[in-house]
Amino acid sequence: MTHPSIPDTPIATGESSDDRLSRLRLDLYSSEQLYRQLYRALRAAILSGDFSEGEAIPSENQLRDQFGIARTTVRNAMALLVSEGLVQQVRGRGTIVSHRPISHNIWNFGSFTELARRQGQRPVTRVLEHRVENGELLLVRARGLANGETVNWLNVDTSQLDLTLYPGIDRNDFAAQSLYEVLRRDYDRHPLRSELLLTVVPPSDRLREVFAPALDVPGYLCASGDVLDADDRLVERTSIVYSPAVQMKFATRWGRDTAPA
């Protein structure tokens, strides 16, 4: 189970590239290497939607002149963005954003496959683990969106399913099939709501491999708990670990008696 709200193509801001370039900041006195500062600044601008999919980011010369940095510094930063799938270098056009900002609404949990297809995107699933243990199917999948020949991996999704509820479900190929489609079609079990706990989990070799090259994060956001149907029957136990490239949206509502002064 994964739960993205996959956005439509971002709306242009109307700002010029120079306006957005002027908002980028580097600290020349920081101990952090300049190319990593530039990489992080450009990455944040792309993920926030400042630079939209298909748009050219500032050129090597613009970045070099803006910050007074070496050409090698700019190229090293660009290489990190390219390796992460955020941009691609196109002859005659420059460095082009190839990544839509991925936004997850914490209240919108559902089928990753179905949401992606409805919005015209191509979901990709890679099965990392598929085994029966203590009467349960343990299914671990990496979930992502195809972008040309590359895949932007968004999360690692673990499902635990009781085989007494779903006999034979372990014979399915979940690299090619949606788990929730199988649950509805073959077992008449319809996931409706989830009760999840948000935590931070430390990096593991598996997470580093899936989410590479974002290797220097101290931890990953994880949502774990139970998925239930309309009769409050357990559908699955789940755990979803999100890529650092995913932005989460939270909504709260203050009641009349609890609004802050």
Secondary structure, 3 states (H helix, E strand, C coil): CCCCECCCCCCCCCCCHHHHHHHCCCCCCCCCCHHHHHHHHHHHHHHCCCCCCCCECCCHHHHHHHHCCCHHHHHHHHHHHHHCCCEEEECCCEEEECCCCEEEECCCCCCHHHHHHHCCCCEEEEEEEEEEECCEEEEEEEEEEEECCEEEEEEEEEEEEECCCCCCHHHCCCCCCCHHHHHHHHHCCCCCEEEEEEEEECCCHHHHHHHCCCCCCCCEEEEEEEEECCCCCEEEEEEEEECCCEEEECCCCCCCCCCCC
